[in-house]
Amino acid sequence: MRSIWLVLASALVLAASPAKAQDGYPSKQVTVVVPFAAGGTADIFARMVSNHLQAKFGKPFVVENVGGAGSILGVTRVAKSAPDGITLGLASTSALAINPSLYGPKLSYQPDKDLVPVAQISVVPNVLVVNPNKIKARTVPELIAYLKANPDKVSFGSAGVGTSQHLASELFQQMTGTKMVHVPYKGSSQMLTDLLSGQIDLAFDNVPLLLPQVKTGQLALLATATPKRAAFDPEAPAVAEFLPGFEAVAWHGFIVPAGTPKPIVEKLSAEIRAFMQQPETVQKMAELGATAVAVDSEPFAAYINAETARWKKVIEVANIKLE
């Protein structure tokens, strides 16, 4: 009888071990993979959250920048990591909602199979700007009229084929029945240089990149690509006021490898969401040109699915192919 009780006790201890390990999470240093170079907006977001988690949990949360291949390298690193909560990643629109349609089965990870969303933390508004010396239109209706009168004579720049900036302009063309010439660059900085010099005519891109030039008059802001007017400039109309349903924003959120225990996901999500709701965080995000959001794992997953379906349609209609 005693041996039976010993067996049962051992079984109970073993059964309780995973829960105990999860309750003590994290037991060691956590690596936070950022699939972009250091110093950018996404990197700043990741370091803000990592510092909070480190202070909260009492273990190091160390940011590791794994840039390259349009964020594919870094996100793949997260997807292939052990599902124990010791590797956390930050991902964006391109990685989770655009790349699956662009690359298909060739993509080295599949968001719905290899990753689990933890929490969405930001929305970064895109804006439509024109070089005022090249394009005289100052409203969206004026621009649409000009584009229809001059098909394939206006150029737009982007940070590269298949990027969120590229797809924003493709969506604009599809919804307005206009045609422009796409000029892809290796990053937004190169694109901005040519936009300012008049080598290209217009672009959609993030507020932090373009707003300084708008304020100096080097670029003219026609509208935001948010569903409604953005807080950073309530006077600027949204494209959706003229094209109902138009939306092309960038967003960021944290992910972990598929198979990560749900209690760990929930623990991380709760702490990240609490941090994103702090007034100081909201203010800091606004200063960076972003809107702080605090979206839980399941609604974030649903949002990713909706964004994936929306951009897949744009990619298919535009027949975008990667060389």
Salt bridges, closest charged atoms under 4 A:
ASP43 OD2 - ARG47 NE 2.94
GLU64 OE2 - ARG77 NH1 2.89
GLU170 OE2 - HIS166 NE2 2.95
ASP201 OD1 - LYS134 NZ 2.78
GLU241 OE2 - ARG229 NE 2.73
GLU266 OE2 - LYS262 NZ 4.00
GLU271 OE1 - HIS52 NE2 3.38
GLU271 OE2 - LYS56 NZ 3.98
ASP296 OD1 - ARG273 NE 3.63
GLU307 OE2 - ARG310 NH2 2.74
